[in-house]
Amino acid sequence: MKNRFSFLALLTLAVFILGSCEKSQPWEMLYNGEDLSNWDLHLGTPLGPDFQELANAATPEEVFSVAEMNGENLIRISGEVNGALATKESFENYHLRLVYRWGETVYTRRNSGLLYHSFGDFGPGLGTWMANIEFQMLHENAGNTYLMANTVCDSEARMDPETNQYVFTPGAESLTFGEHANGRHIRIRADHEKPLGDWNTLDLYTVGRTAVHVVSGETVMINTNTGTYEDGRVIPLTGGKIQIQSEGATLYIKTVKIRPIPEIPADVLL
């Protein structure tokens, strides 16, 4: 009897360890801490009509570079022109973490975005980016959703009568968003960005057609039924490349990493 219980205890421990391994896959560093050799660099449109000279003078290697600060090698995005730092590979069913802070130089406003499920050529997204779904990094609005080109999603949201914009509201009616329905933009309910100068942590969870935006440990957006709108119907969209925007201000990034997940953790699904 004693041996049987010992066997069962060992079996239970083995199952627990295997389960833990499945839930905690190792991180893959999308930024290797040294260079941008595994990323594509692209420059697009000027920030506006007054920024044409800056756009003409900009080079991909100056806009997207690696800079040493306080003993760390950081990605530096200068921000004087619209542009994209894009992974060469596509990903699906993953947890991605990005750690960033704003620099001091502002050309228009502190704006950037983590663009996921990106596909196709550069350009369909506002003249610069691949088609994508945006996890916005706009200062004081980190976590908003913006749907570029023909991308779509559903989200529980209500119209704010004061701003005339839809706000993510858990428990509200699930609405379809995109150019063809209710617009491209879904706003967060509350700002969880850290004060300027501090490091912010963004977590993106996406499995199948569900994507969750987490800012500073707080779930701020849940999108479902992600897809593209083509010929009057929605085509499922479950993965793609990752883009990070240059869009108006200097940005520093010290971590971009990703790992596969079989499901989205229950504690971030509200």
Sequence and secondary structure as in RCSB ss.txt:
>XXXX:A:sequence
MKNRFSFLALLTLAVFILGSCEKSQPWEMLYNGEDLSNWDLHLGTPLGPDFQELANAATPEEVFSVAEMNGENLI
RISGEVNGALATKESFENYHLRLVYRWGETVYTRRNSGLLYHSFGDFGPGLGTWMANIEFQMLHENAGNTYLMAN
TVCDSEARMDPETNQYVFTPGAESLTFGEHANGRHIRIRADHEKPLGDWNTLDLYTVGRTAVHVVSGETVMINTN
TGTYEDGRVIPLTGGKIQIQSEGATLYIKTVKIRPIPEIPADVLL
>XXXX:A:secstr
 HHHHHHHHHHHHHHHHHHHHHHS   EESS SS  TTEEEEE S SSGGGHHHHHH  HHHHEEEEEETTEEEE
EE  SS EEEEESS EESEEEEEEEEEEEEESS S  EEEEEEESSSSTBTTTB EEEEEE  TT TT EEE TT
EEEEEEEEEETTTTEEEE TTS EEEEBTTBBBSEEB SS     TTS EEEEEEEETTEEEEEETTEEEEEEEE
EEEEETTEEEE  EEEEEEEE SEEEEEEEEEEEE SS  GGG  
